[in-house]
Amino acid sequence: MLQVNRAAARALGAYQRKRSQGTRLLSQVPNRAQILNGIKATEEYDLLVVGGGCTGAGAALDAAARGLSVACFERADYSAGTSSRSTKLLWGGSRYLVTAFVNLLSVNLLKEPRLTIKSFMADLRMVLNCHRERKFMLEKQAHLTNWLPIAVPFTRWIMNPAPFNFYPAMLGPLGLFAAFFKFYDSLSGFSCPPRWVLTDLKMVIFLQHCYTI
Ligand SMILES: Cc1cc2nc3c(=O)[nH]c(=O)nc-3n(C[C@H](O)[C@H](O)[C@H](O)COP(=O)(O)OP(=O)(O)OC[C@H]3O[C@@H](n4cnc5c(N)ncnc54)[C@H](O)[C@@H]3O)c2cc1C
């Protein structure tokens, strides 16, 4: 219990430090008039980016960080498009990995073994890329990214109906899910915070806000 409390205090401290660092950085951003004057005064750019959603803004930031002169044009407002809808999760692709395993361990493996294994490997590579991207973001955009504790509640030991229509997943709360997530974390070299299987009491201490839900 003590270990869980210390981990929560450490996570909260890191979050508050990053927030104050982010606020300092924002105060240095030039205003609209200054940006337009800067664009008018510049004859040539190395790179023009059209669209200031997370893809365009991210590409522009990355190029600028590599020393290129960049102008990013947005017709509405930054992140006004699809990016404004995002839940902002830097996911590692756990759901894709689940689907890939479910397909691998299905009758498809007997029917079309080569195709099924090929498709599994493609999904695994994609998930590995997600982990690499997440690690990159956490290291290079440390002021914007943050780990958030999430609890997955199970109210039964055996789940019926079977999640993902995959019968072994009925035994998920008995250890299959924990094993899956250990494997999932191993794909990022365990660079993420540890996971625990928590009893009701420990969860209330670790995620106090959940108590009121
Ligand atoms: C409900 C929801 C939840 C999501 N949650 C997540 C999540 O948790 N994690 C995750 O990784 N992804 C999530 N996504 C997906 C993610 O939001 C999108 O993949 C991402 O926002 C796409 O960004 P974008 O920059 O490519 O597009 P957009 O955000 O749409 O940006 C395109 C921009 O280009 C501008 N533009 C277009 N044409 C022009 C032009 N001619 N001149 C100037 N500007 C122009 C638009 O105004 C717009 O701002 C979610 C998506 C939705 C809908």
The ligand as an SDF file (V2000), in Angstrom:
LIG
                    3D

 53 58  0  0  0  0  0  0  0  0999 V2000
  -13.3840   11.1130  -31.4360 C   0  0  0  0  0  0  0  0  0  0  0  0
  -11.9460   10.9000  -31.8410 C   0  0  0  0  0  0  0  0  0  0  0  0
  -11.0340   10.5100  -30.8700 C   0  0  0  0  0  0  0  0  0  0  0  0
   -9.7020   10.2940  -31.2330 C   0  0  0  0  0  0  0  0  0  0  0  0
   -8.8150    9.9320  -30.2590 N   0  0  0  0  0  0  0  0  0  0  0  0
   -7.5180    9.7410  -30.5790 C   0  0  0  0  0  0  0  0  0  0  0  0
   -6.5700    9.4210  -29.5710 C   0  0  0  0  0  0  0  0  0  0  0  0
   -6.8770    9.3180  -28.4000 O   0  0  0  0  0  0  0  0  0  0  0  0
   -5.2790    9.2290  -29.9390 N   0  0  0  0  0  0  0  0  0  0  0  0
   -4.8890    9.3500  -31.2680 C   0  0  0  0  0  0  0  0  0  0  0  0
   -3.6950    9.1640  -31.5550 O   0  0  0  0  0  0  0  0  0  0  0  0
   -5.7640    9.6810  -32.2500 N   0  0  0  0  0  0  0  0  0  0  0  0
   -7.0570    9.8840  -31.9300 C   0  0  0  0  0  0  0  0  0  0  0  0
   -7.9610   10.2220  -32.9170 N   0  0  0  0  0  0  0  0  0  0  0  0
   -7.4750   10.3640  -34.3030 C   0  0  0  0  0  0  0  0  0  0  0  0
   -6.7990   11.7410  -34.4490 C   0  0  0  0  0  0  0  0  0  0  0  0
   -7.6020   12.7380  -33.8570 O   0  0  0  0  0  0  0  0  0  0  0  0
   -6.5740   12.0630  -35.9350 C   0  0  0  0  0  0  0  0  0  0  0  0
   -5.8430   11.0100  -36.5140 O   0  0  0  0  0  0  0  0  0  0  0  0
   -5.7670   13.3420  -36.0800 C   0  0  0  0  0  0  0  0  0  0  0  0
   -6.3730   14.3970  -35.3600 O   0  0  0  0  0  0  0  0  0  0  0  0
   -5.6320   13.7480  -37.5420 C   0  0  0  0  0  0  0  0  0  0  0  0
   -4.8920   14.9420  -37.5490 O   0  0  0  0  0  0  0  0  0  0  0  0
   -4.5830   15.7140  -38.8900 P   0  0  0  0  0  0  0  0  0  0  0  0
   -3.6370   16.8240  -38.5580 O   0  0  0  0  0  0  0  0  0  0  0  0
   -4.1380   14.7220  -39.9240 O   0  0  0  0  0  0  0  0  0  0  0  0
   -6.0010   16.2440  -39.3930 O   0  0  0  0  0  0  0  0  0  0  0  0
   -6.8460   17.5080  -38.8250 P   0  0  0  0  0  0  0  0  0  0  0  0
   -6.7910   17.6070  -37.3330 O   0  0  0  0  0  0  0  0  0  0  0  0
   -8.1960   17.4170  -39.4230 O   0  0  0  0  0  0  0  0  0  0  0  0
   -6.0730   18.7550  -39.3920 O   0  0  0  0  0  0  0  0  0  0  0  0
   -6.1530   19.1860  -40.7360 C   0  0  0  0  0  0  0  0  0  0  0  0
   -6.1100   20.7070  -40.6910 C   0  0  0  0  0  0  0  0  0  0  0  0
   -5.8830   21.1960  -42.0000 O   0  0  0  0  0  0  0  0  0  0  0  0
   -6.6150   22.3820  -42.1590 C   0  0  0  0  0  0  0  0  0  0  0  0
   -6.7660   22.5770  -43.5930 N   0  0  0  0  0  0  0  0  0  0  0  0
   -7.3970   21.7760  -44.4740 C   0  0  0  0  0  0  0  0  0  0  0  0
   -7.2880   22.2720  -45.7060 N   0  0  0  0  0  0  0  0  0  0  0  0
   -6.5630   23.4280  -45.6060 C   0  0  0  0  0  0  0  0  0  0  0  0
   -6.1330   24.4040  -46.5480 C   0  0  0  0  0  0  0  0  0  0  0  0
   -6.3910   24.3030  -47.8430 N   0  0  0  0  0  0  0  0  0  0  0  0
   -5.4000   25.4550  -46.0850 N   0  0  0  0  0  0  0  0  0  0  0  0
   -5.1030   25.5820  -44.7520 C   0  0  0  0  0  0  0  0  0  0  0  0
   -5.5080   24.6880  -43.8320 N   0  0  0  0  0  0  0  0  0  0  0  0
   -6.2270   23.6180  -44.2520 C   0  0  0  0  0  0  0  0  0  0  0  0
   -7.9290   22.1230  -41.4050 C   0  0  0  0  0  0  0  0  0  0  0  0
   -8.5390   23.3350  -41.0150 O   0  0  0  0  0  0  0  0  0  0  0  0
   -7.4360   21.3200  -40.2160 C   0  0  0  0  0  0  0  0  0  0  0  0
   -7.1800   22.1380  -39.0710 O   0  0  0  0  0  0  0  0  0  0  0  0
   -9.2930   10.4630  -32.5940 C   0  0  0  0  0  0  0  0  0  0  0  0
  -10.2150   10.8680  -33.5530 C   0  0  0  0  0  0  0  0  0  0  0  0
  -11.5310   11.1060  -33.1850 C   0  0  0  0  0  0  0  0  0  0  0  0
  -12.4980   11.5820  -34.2370 C   0  0  0  0  0  0  0  0  0  0  0  0
  1  2  1  0
  2  3  1  0
  2 52  2  0
  3  4  2  0
  4  5  1  0
  4 50  1  0
  5  6  2  0
  6  7  1  0
  6 13  1  0
  7  8  2  0
  7  9  1  0
  9 10  1  0
 10 11  2  0
 10 12  1  0
 12 13  2  0
 13 14  1  0
 14 15  1  0
 14 50  1  0
 15 16  1  0
 16 17  1  0
 16 18  1  0
 18 19  1  0
 18 20  1  0
 20 21  1  0
 20 22  1  0
 22 23  1  0
 23 24  1  0
 24 25  2  0
 24 26  1  0
 24 27  1  0
 27 28  1  0
 28 29  2  0
 28 30  1  0
 28 31  1  0
 31 32  1  0
 32 33  1  0
 33 34  1  0
 33 48  1  0
 34 35  1  0
 35 36  1  0
 35 46  1  0
 36 37  1  0
 36 45  1  0
 37 38  2  0
 38 39  1  0
 39 40  1  0
 39 45  2  0
 40 41  1  0
 40 42  2  0
 42 43  1  0
 43 44  2  0
 44 45  1  0
 46 47  1  0
 46 48  1  0
 48 49  1  0
 50 51  2  0
 51 52  1  0
 52 53  1  0
M  END
$$$$
